[in-house]
Amino acid sequence: MFLVSSLSWSAAGLLMREPSLVALNVTFVAINILGIVRWLL
């Protein structure tokens, strides 16, 4: 759920040309993916 929301906010940031919003949510996406991978392993 957090991964989906981070991806959608990243897309919104790209559409609105807000680089800080994109940077923040790309970081959140990376953290969420790391958490999912650690949970699966």
C-alpha positions as CSV (number, residue, x, y, z in Angstrom):
1,M,0.0,0.0,0.0
2,F,2.8,2.4,0.9
3,L,4.7,1.4,-2.3
4,V,1.6,2.2,-4.5
5,S,1.1,5.6,-2.8
6,S,4.8,6.5,-3.2
7,L,4.7,5.6,-6.8
8,S,1.6,7.6,-7.5
9,W,3.0,10.6,-5.6
10,S,6.2,10.3,-7.7
11,A,4.1,10.3,-10.9
12,A,2.2,13.4,-9.6
13,G,5.5,15.1,-8.9
14,L,6.7,14.4,-12.4
15,L,3.5,15.8,-13.9
16,M,3.5,18.9,-11.7
17,R,7.3,19.4,-12.3
18,E,8.1,19.3,-8.6
19,P,11.6,17.8,-8.2
20,S,11.6,17.8,-4.4
21,L,8.4,15.8,-4.3
22,V,9.8,13.3,-6.8
23,A,13.1,13.0,-4.9
24,L,11.3,12.4,-1.6
25,N,9.0,9.7,-3.0
26,V,11.7,8.0,-5.0
27,T,13.5,7.6,-1.7
28,F,10.3,6.2,-0.1
29,V,9.9,3.8,-3.0
30,A,13.5,2.5,-2.5
31,I,12.9,2.1,1.3
32,N,9.6,0.3,0.6
33,I,11.2,-2.1,-1.9
34,L,14.0,-2.8,0.5
35,G,11.4,-3.6,3.2
36,I,9.4,-5.9,0.9
37,V,12.6,-7.7,-0.1
38,R,13.7,-8.2,3.5
39,W,10.2,-9.4,4.4
40,L,10.2,-12.0,1.6
41,L,13.6,-13.3,2.5
